Amino acid sequence: MRSTICLSLLLALLAGAARAQSGAGGEADMERARKAYGEGATAYRLGNYAEAARKFEDSYRIMRFPTMLFNAAQSYRLLYEQGKNLDHLRRALELYRAFLKDAAPDAENRPAARKLIPDLEKTLAAESQRRREELLAKASGREGLRLAQQLYAEGAVRDAALALDRVLSSGHNPRDVMVAALEKRALVAGRLGQSEIAVEGFKRALALDPGFLLPEGTDAATASAFVRAREALQGQRPLAITHIPPGDAPASGSARIAVTVDSDPLDLVTALLVYYRPAGGGAYSQSRAGKAAGAVEIPAVFLSGLRSGARVEYYVAALDRLDNELATLGAPTEPFVLAVAPGPGEVGLGASAGASTGSPWYRRWWVWAIVGGVAAGGAAGAYLATRSGPLNPPSVGVPTQ
């Protein structure tokens, strides 16, 4: 059905209503309503349904003729058919329902509205589900987490679980996404009565984020799963890695970045990774080693291309089998820094020359070692182990939080 709009009939009705109004104000309003209706009808005939809908709604707001609701609904329905925007379909349904509520029992367009509403409801439900399935199939990373949180807030708990499972299985997630996804997946499992999945999810979440607490209003079953997970980890330290800054990088050969897995109660870590780049910008390169390697090397081929005294920014991470980040030390925006040592016969800047080279205080390795030591003093599981030599500070256990 394209429309049952009859311009001449409506104009006549509006004119009659204008004569029935008392005072100049009523006639002025009617004239405005008539003008908006005429412009809407013209736009409708020309296929400009967005403009037609706006004008019909303007006319209705002025004089409250129910037929304007039907005309606007028709416009939104055809606008949806043009662009497949579900908001237009939802608005059409709203206006058809409003028309049935306001129109007289014998209104000409009642049968059409009654027929269209159930058809459009089915279309809306089917199209919404299809689009949701498309989003779920592509859910990954930060976007997938946002989708899951939106679905959870809307009460679509099972769809939220599907989105979170997709995120967690897609791999290559940064640590903050992993922590949030694990915590939300455990909460969703509790809501769905999946108690064992909830317990396992809470165990992983607590291993990465020991400060995690249940939100207020959590149901009893979910709270019970959380308690069981916490009891299972009792007496065990959360996942943590330790890093020893190396001082200067050698003039030739690779630089060994000492990284050890200090605690891994659920045996989640499978690899260690160092991200590195020339100081000041550019994309980070990666170098990896196994969990038990004790160090990751920045390769000689990279360092050989840098001048003596050049600085290298780096940070480290512990990864699971899907290359999700479980723990990190440093960050892309706050990396550790080392300098390339001078070669034979060269006089280099060295690691202690940060002030003279303009390197900001927060990029010097010894500052981060001190900051790490202060933070470690207030965190369970941090420790110090002495190591000789003027270029290597004591081993500092840096919290993963």
N, C-alpha and C positions, 0 to 999 in steps of 0.2 A: 504494500500500500504506500503510495508516494505521499498522499495528503488528502484530506477532505476539506481543505481550506477554501472557503468561498469569500472572496474579497468583497463583492457587492453586498452580500448578506451581512457580513460583519460591519461594513461601513454603515449600512442602514440601521443596524442595531445600536451602534455607537451613537449615531445621530439621534435616534429616539431616546436613548438614555441621557444624552446631553440636554434635550428639551425637558426631561423630567427633573433634572437637577435644578435647584434653586440658587440663584446668585451667580455673579460673574466667575467666582472661584471654581464652581462646579463645571461651568462651561469651559474654562481654561484648561482644567485637568482633562476633561474629555477630549479636547482638541489635541492635547499632548499625547494622550493614549491612542487616538486615531492616527496621528502622524507616525508614532512608533510602530503601530500595527501595519500601516501602509508600507513603510520602509522594510519591515520584516517580510511582508508578503512578496515584495519585489525581489529581495535578496534570496528568498526561498525559490522563486521561479528561476532565478539565474544560477541556482546550485551553490550559492554562498551560504551554507547552512550555519556556520559559526555566527555570521552577522545576523542571520534570520533568528537564531535562538536568542541572541542578546536583545534584539528589538522586541520580540514577543514577550520576553521576560520583563523588559522595561514597561511595555504596555500593561502587563498584568499587575505590576507593582503600583501603577497609577490608578487603575480602575477595577482590578480584581475580577475580570471576566474569566471564568473557568476555561473557555475555549482557548484562551491564550496559553494556558498550561499544556493543552493537547498539542497546539501548534509548535510550542517550544520543544516538547517531547519528540515530535516527529523530526524536528530539525536535528536534535542530538542523535537520534537513531540513525539518520542518514549520514551525519557527520562521522559516527562510528564506522559505518560501512565504507566510508572513504578512507579513513586512516587507521582503523582498528585500535583506537585508543579506548581502553576499557573504562576510563573515567567518563567518557561521553556516553557509553552504554549505561553506566550506573546512574548518570544524571537523567537519561531518558526514562529509566524505570522509576526514579523518584517523581518525575513530573507526570507520568501516566497515572501513578497511584494518587498523586495530589489532585489530578483532574477528576478521577472517580470519586474522591472524597467531596469535592466542591461542586461538581456538576449536578444539574437537576436529574431526577430519575429517568426522565425521557430524553436526555440530551442525545443529540444525533450521533456523537462519536463514542458513546459508552461501549457499544459492542466491539468496536475496533480496539479500544484500549484494553478491554477484558481479554481479547484474543492475543494481543501483542505481549502483555505482561508475562504470562507463563513461558511463551516462546523465548523471550529475551532473558528471562531468569535462567533457563536451560543453557542458552548461549553463553551467558556470563559465567556460570559455574564451570562449564566445559573448557572455555577459553582460559579462565583463571587457573584451572588445574593443569592445563597443557603448558602454560607459561611457567608455572611453579616447577613443574617437572623439568623443564628446560634449564631453569636456574639451578635446581638441585644437581642436575647432571654436570654442570660446569662449576659448581661451588668449590672454591679452593682459596687458600690463603686468607688475607684480611677481608676480601669481599665475601667469601664464603662464611666467615665468622659473623660478619654483619648481617647476612641473610639469615643465619641460624638464630641470631639474637632477635631479629625482627619477627620471625616465625614463632619463636617462643613467647614473645610479648603478645602476639595475636592469638595465642592459645593453640596454635598448630604444632603441638608438641612432637608428634611423630615425624612431621616434615622437618622440624628442627633437628631431630636425631639423625635423619638422613643427611642433612646438610653438614652436621658436625662430623659424622663418620667420613664423609667425603673429604672434608678439610684435613682430618687427622691421617687419612690414608694417602693424601696427595703428595706429601713430602715437601721438603725445602721450606718449611715454615720458620719464621723467626721466633725467638723464644717467647715473646709476649703473646703472640698468636697461639702458640702451643699451650701455654699456661691457661689462657682464657678458654680455649676450646676444650681442654681436659676438664676444667672446672664446670663448664656449662654442660658438657656431655654427661658427667656424673649426676648433675642435678636433673637433667632430662630423663636419665635412666631411672632415677628415683621416682619421678612423677609417673613414669610408665609402668612401675612395678617391677622393673628389671633389677632386682636387688644385687645380684652378683656382678652385673656390669657396673652398677653404681659403686660397689665396694672397690672394684679394680680401678675405676675412673678416679675415685677419691684418693686411692693410694698413690697413683701417678701424680695427681695434682698436688698432693701434700709433699711428695718427694721433691717436686720442683718449687713449690711455694708453701713452706711450712706455716706461714702466717695466714693461709686461707681459712676463712670462716664462712659458715652457712649464712645465707641471707635471712632476714627476719621473715617469719611466717612459713618457714620450710615445714613440710608435712612430716609426720612421725616416721614413715617408712624411709624417707630420704635421710632424715636425721640419724636413724638407726644404722644405715649403711655408712654414713660418715663416721660414726663412733667406731664401728668395726674396722674401718680403714685406718683410723688413727691408732687403734689398739695394735693392729698388725705391724705398724711402724714404730711402736714404742721402743725406746732404747736405741734406735738407729738414727744416724745423722742424715739430714737431707742431702741430696745430690750436690756435690761441690767439686770444683777444680781449683788447682793451685798453679800459679805462674811465677817463674823467676825471671825478671828482666835481665837480658844478657849483657848489658853495657854496649860497647861498640860492636858493630858487625865487622868481620875480618875484611881486609882489603882484597883477598882472594879466597875463594871457597864459599861455602854456604854459612848461614847464621843459624845456630840452633836455638830455638825458643823452647825453653824447658816448661812443659805443661804436664801435669799429672792429674789423674782422677783421684781426688782425695776421699770421696765417698760416693757410692752408687748403690743404695739399698735395694733397688729393684733390677739391677743389672741392665739398665737401659742404654748406656753409652756404648757405641761401637767404634767411634772414630773421633780424632781430635783434628781441628782445623785452624789454620792461621790465615787470616785475611791481611794482605799487605799491599802497599803502594808507595810511590815517591811522595814525600811530605808535601802537602799543599793542594792535593786534588787528584782527580782522575778516578777511574774505576779500580776497585780492589781486585787483585789476583788472589788465588787460593793455593794452599799447600796443605796436604793432610798426612796423617799417620794413624796407625792403629791405636786402640785404647791403651795398650800397655807399653807403647813406645817410649813414653817419658819425655819426648821432645818432638817438635815439628820443625822442619828446616825451611828457611827462606832460601831458595835456590841460588847457587853461585851465578848462573846465567843472568839473573835479575840484578844482583848486586854488582856484577862486573860492568854493567852499563852506567853506573853512577860514579860521580867524582868523589874524591876524598873529602870527607866532612859532610857529604850529602846526608840528608835525614830520610828515614823510612818510617812511615806510620803503619801500625799493625794492631790487630786485636785477635782474640782467640775464642774458640767455641768448642763445646762438646756436642757431638751429633748422635742421633739414634740411627737405626738401620735404614730409615727413609730420608736421612739427611735433614731431619728437623733439629733445630737448635734447642738443646736442653739446658745448657748453662753457657754463659759468656763472661769474659773478662775484657774490659774495654768496650768500645762501641765505635761504629763508623764515624760518629761525630766527636768522640772523645777517645781517640786511639792512644796507645803507647807509642813512644818514639825512640828510635835508636839511630846512631850516627855510623857512617861508614868510616872505619879506621884508616889512617894514612898507610900507603904502601911503603916498601923499603926506600929509605932516603927522603921520604916526604914528611913535612910537618903539617899534621892535620888539626882539625878543630876539636875533635874528641867529644866525649859525652859531657864533659864539664863546661863546655863552651857555650851553653845555651843562651846565657845572658848576652854575650858579645855578638852572637849571630842573630839576635832578635827573636829567637824561639820563645814563644810565650811560656810563662811558668807552668801552665797546666799541661804542656806537652812534654815535659821532662820526665824521664822514667823514675827518677828518685822521688819526685813529688808524689807520683801515683803509688809508689811503694809505701811512702809514709801514710798517705790517705788510706790505702788499703789496710795498713796496720792498725790505724785508729778505728776504722769500721769493723775490722775483725775483732777488736777488743770487746765489742758489744754484741757479737754474733756467735752462736753456738758452732763449734767445729773449727774455728780459726786457730792457727798455730804458727809458731816461729821455729825455724831450724837454722842454725848458724851455718855460714858458708864463707870460707876464707877468700881473700883477694880484694883489692881496693875497687875493682870495677864491678863486683857482684855484691849487692846488698844481701842481708839475710833473706831467707825464703819467707814469703808473705802469703798466708792463706787468705785469699780475697773472697768475700761472700758472693754467692751467685745471685743474690736478690738485688 
